[in-house]
Each structure stands twice: as C-alpha cells, then as structure tokens.
Amino acid sequence: MTTEEKKELFIKLGKELFNCDMTGTDFTNSKITNTNLRHADLSDSNLERSYIKCADLYKADLKKAILHQADLQFADLTNINLFNAYLKNAVLSHITIKDIKEK
C-alpha cells in the first residue's frame, strides 16, 4: 500500500484505526485528534507537526517515527514503543505515559 493509499484509508476510516499497519506513512501536518490508534504500527512514519491530541496510542509502535513538533497533548502513550523515535519539540503535556518500550 502506498503512502497516498494509506492516507486515503485514514480519511475514510475516520477515528478508528485500531491495529492498523501504517508503517512508513507520511502524516506530516495531519490532524489525528481523538483517534483510536491502539496497537497501530506507525514505525518509520513521519508525524512531524501533526496534531495527535487526545489520541489513544496504547501499545502502538512508534519505533523510528518522526514526531518533531507533533502535538500529543492528552494522548495515551501507555506501553508504546518509542525506540529511536525523534521527539524534538513535541508537545507532551497532560499525557498518560507508562511502561514505554525502547526496543
């Protein structure tokens, strides 16, 4: 599936992306607020300057993801994989965070 096809799928599915494989997708400047991303694979994805407020990222894979200047306010980051993720200048206020994996 190409990056454009993955973006179109995201738009069609709306707020339910539970357990989706979106590896390597370019979500730069995207609005992904109030979305169920539980168990989603976002490894190697570009989420730079994206709005991911109030998203449920429980057990999501963000390995090597680019989250530069991403807004993750109020997101649930429980049990996520952040191995080699780039979080410079990301907004991480009011998040739920525990048991982060780094592998």
C-alpha positions as CSV (number, residue, x, y, z in Angstrom):
1,M,0.0,0.0,0.0
2,T,1.5,3.4,-1.0
3,T,1.7,6.3,1.3
4,E,-1.2,8.1,-0.5
5,E,-3.4,5.0,-0.3
6,K,-2.7,4.8,3.5
7,K,-3.6,8.5,3.9
8,E,-6.9,7.9,1.9
9,L,-7.6,4.9,4.1
10,F,-7.1,7.0,7.2
11,I,-9.5,9.6,5.9
12,K,-12.1,7.0,5.1
13,L,-11.9,5.2,8.4
14,G,-12.1,8.3,10.4
15,K,-11.4,7.8,14.1
16,E,-11.0,4.0,14.3
17,L,-7.5,2.8,13.3
18,F,-7.1,0.0,15.9
19,N,-4.4,-2.4,15.0
20,C,-3.7,-0.9,11.5
21,D,-0.3,-1.2,9.8
22,M,0.7,2.3,8.7
23,T,4.4,1.7,8.6
24,G,6.4,4.4,6.8
25,T,3.3,6.6,6.2
26,D,3.9,10.4,5.8
27,F,1.4,12.1,8.1
28,T,3.3,15.5,8.1
29,N,0.9,18.3,9.3
30,S,-2.0,15.8,9.6
31,K,-4.8,16.1,12.1
32,I,-5.2,12.8,14.0
33,T,-7.1,14.0,17.1
34,N,-9.4,11.8,19.2
35,T,-8.4,8.8,17.3
36,N,-8.2,5.1,18.4
37,L,-4.6,4.1,17.3
38,R,-4.4,1.2,19.8
39,H,-1.9,-1.4,18.6
40,A,-1.3,0.6,15.4
41,D,2.1,0.2,13.7
42,L,3.4,3.7,12.9
43,S,7.0,2.7,12.8
44,D,9.2,4.7,10.4
45,S,6.3,7.1,9.9
46,N,6.6,10.9,9.6
47,L,4.3,12.6,12.0
48,E,6.1,15.9,12.0
49,R,4.0,18.9,13.0
50,S,0.9,16.6,13.3
51,Y,-1.9,17.2,15.8
52,I,-2.4,13.9,17.7
53,K,-4.2,15.4,20.6
54,C,-6.3,13.1,22.8
55,A,-5.4,10.0,20.7
56,D,-5.3,6.5,22.2
57,L,-1.9,5.1,21.3
58,Y,-2.0,2.2,23.8
59,K,0.6,-0.4,22.7
60,A,1.3,1.5,19.4
61,D,4.6,1.0,17.6
62,L,6.3,4.4,17.0
63,K,9.7,2.9,16.5
64,K,11.9,5.3,14.5
65,A,8.9,7.6,14.0
66,I,9.5,11.3,13.4
67,L,7.4,13.3,15.9
68,H,9.3,16.6,15.6
69,Q,6.9,19.4,16.8
70,A,4.0,16.9,17.0
71,D,1.2,17.9,19.4
72,L,0.4,14.9,21.6
73,Q,-1.4,16.7,24.4
74,F,-3.7,14.5,26.4
75,A,-2.7,11.4,24.4
76,D,-2.5,7.9,26.0
77,L,1.1,6.6,25.4
78,T,0.8,3.6,27.6
79,N,3.0,0.6,26.5
80,I,4.1,2.3,23.3
81,N,7.4,1.6,21.5
82,L,9.5,4.8,21.1
83,F,12.8,3.1,20.2
84,N,14.8,5.7,18.2
85,A,11.7,7.9,17.8
86,Y,12.5,11.6,17.2
87,L,10.5,13.8,19.6
88,K,12.4,17.1,19.5
89,N,10.0,20.0,20.4
90,A,7.0,17.6,20.6
91,V,4.2,18.9,22.9
92,L,3.8,16.2,25.6
93,S,1.7,18.0,28.2
94,H,-1.1,16.1,30.1
95,I,-0.3,12.8,28.6
96,T,-0.8,9.3,30.1
97,I,2.5,7.6,29.9
98,K,3.8,4.3,31.5
99,D,5.6,1.2,30.5
100,I,7.3,2.6,27.4
101,K,9.2,0.1,25.4
102,E,12.6,1.0,23.9
103,K,13.4,-1.9,21.7
